[in-house]
Amino acid sequence: MKTIIHCMSEAVWNEIQNQEFYVTPTLDKEGFIHCSDVDTLHRVADYMFTDDKESLILLCIDTSIVKAEVVWEDLYNDGTDYPHIYGPLNLDAVTAVLPFLRNTNGKFVLNEELSITKSSKSQKSVYFRL
């Protein structure tokens, strides 16, 4: 199992969590849903969400269950491949929902559950199950 992460507002999650599929505004605009892996999550989180005052959560997604194509690509020419989901996300691929943790400066703090996975070679799910 390979886990990728998608950050979203807790309010949106509360609205869509019982649906079969989730479609982000970027899917319509850019053609894919932005995601990260555990190793690159801090870059995206600190860049995109430091000033965001909204309550955020992290969807942990099992790529082997995602029905749409997951493509790893470097669209920003920064030398890093990021996972993009080219279609609606089937929510049965979400293995866990974790809080988006921040320090006192608003910077992302890696969840303990994700730290365990990052150091695990087996990539087994260690998250809180839904």
ZANUDO-829600 format. One line per 8 residues: number of its first residue (from 1); their letters; for each residue x, y, z of C-alpha. Coordinates in steps of 0.001 Angstrom, whole numbers, plus 524288, in hexadecimal, padded with zeros to 5 digits. Layout:
<sites>
NUM> a> X/Y/Z  ...
</sites>
This chain:
<sites>
1> mktiihcm> 80000/80000/80000  804EE/80DA0/7FC90  7FEB7/81898/8044F  7FD05/82643/7FEF0  7F77C/831EF/80627  7ED5C/83C15/80269  7EB0C/847E8/80B1A  7DD87/84DD1/80BE2
9> seavwnei> 7D4E9/855BC/814D4  7CE2A/84E68/81FA1  7C166/85502/81BC5  7C22E/84F98/80DF2  7C576/84215/81331  7B98C/84296/81C0A  7B121/84599/81025  7B685/83B29/806F9
17> qnqefyvt> 7BB1C/82FF5/80F98  7AF18/827A3/80CF7  7AF9D/82964/7FE49  7B551/81F59/7F515  7BE7D/828EA/7EE2F  7C51B/835DB/7F110  7C7DF/84003/7E69C  7D07F/84BB5/7E9B4
25> ptldkegf> 7CFD9/858C7/7E2AC  7DD77/855D9/7DD4D  7D853/849D3/7D658  7CFAD/8528A/7CDF7  7D9E0/85D49/7CCA9  7E68B/8558C/7CB3A  7E1C6/847E2/7C823  7E6A3/8413F/7D480
33> ihcsdvdt> 7E602/840FD/7E355  7F277/8459C/7EA06  7F8A9/83C35/7F3C8  805B3/83A02/7FA7F  80CD3/82E97/80049  811A2/82E73/80E4D  81F32/8330E/80A42  81A67/83F19/802E0
41> lhrvadym> 80E8C/842A2/80B1B  815E8/84C97/8136B  819DD/85466/80751  80C13/85575/80251  8061C/857AF/80FC2  80F56/862B0/8136B  80E24/86916/8060E  7FF7B/867F6/80450
49> ftddkesl> 7F982/867DB/811EC  801D6/86F8C/81BBB  7F8D8/87B60/81B37  7EC60/8737E/819EB  7E486/87538/82671  7DA79/86AFE/822B2  7DA30/85DDD/8299B  7E0E4/85446/8206D
57> illcidts> 7E209/84591/81FB7  7EA88/83BE4/8185E  7E489/83102/81062  7ED5B/82519/80FF9  7EAC8/81E6D/802F6  7EE7F/810A8/7FEDF  7F2B6/811E2/7F0A6  7EFD1/8038C/7EE05
65> ivkaevvw> 7E152/8063E/7F070  7E031/81328/7E907  7D813/810D7/7DCC1  7DD24/81C99/7D52F  7EAF3/81CE7/7CFE4  7F554/82179/7D98F  800CD/827D6/7D28C  80D86/82BD2/7D915
73> edlyndgt> 812DE/837AF/7D220  81B0C/843EF/7D398  8121F/84E3B/7CDCA  81956/85962/7D46C  8270C/8559B/7D010  82C45/8558B/7DDE8  8320B/847DB/7DD15  8274A/84193/7E535
81> dyphiygp> 81C88/83899/7E066  80F4C/83A7F/7E6D3  803B1/8314E/7E5BA  7F7F3/83662/7DE44  7EAEA/82F65/7DD4C  7E571/830FA/7CF8F  7D71B/82F53/7D2AA  7CDB9/82F45/7DE17
89> lnldavta> 7D2E3/82933/7EA9B  7CAFC/81D70/7EED4  7C9E9/81F40/7FD7B  7CB3B/810CC/80091  7D9C4/812F5/7FD7A  7DAE0/81BD2/80969  7E0F3/8137E/81407  7E188/81DFA/81E82
97> vlpflrnt> 7DE6E/82C0B/82194  7E866/8330D/829FA  7E8A8/840B4/82FAA  7F14A/84AC5/8290D  7FA93/84E30/83427  80180/85B54/8354F  80BAE/8612F/83E27  80A19/86E9D/84472
105> ngkfvlne> 80F30/8751A/837F5  804C9/86E81/82FB3  80E89/8653B/8294D  80AB9/85725/82697  80E8E/84CD5/83099  80F4D/83ECC/82BDD  8055D/83617/83290  80B14/82AF9/83A83
113> elsitkss> 8038B/82144/83220  80A03/826AF/825F0  8176A/826C5/82C77  81615/8183A/82F01  81276/815D4/820D7  81D86/81E55/81BE8  82762/815F0/82327  82099/8092A/81F97
121> ksqksvyf> 82603/801CB/813FB  819F7/7F939/812E5  81068/80492/8109A  8061E/7FD82/818B5  7FABF/80597/81D36  7FCE4/80A60/82B09  7F27E/814D4/82AB6  7E61E/81613/8325D
129> rl> 7DBFB/80EE5/82A57  7CF86/815A7/8267B
</sites>
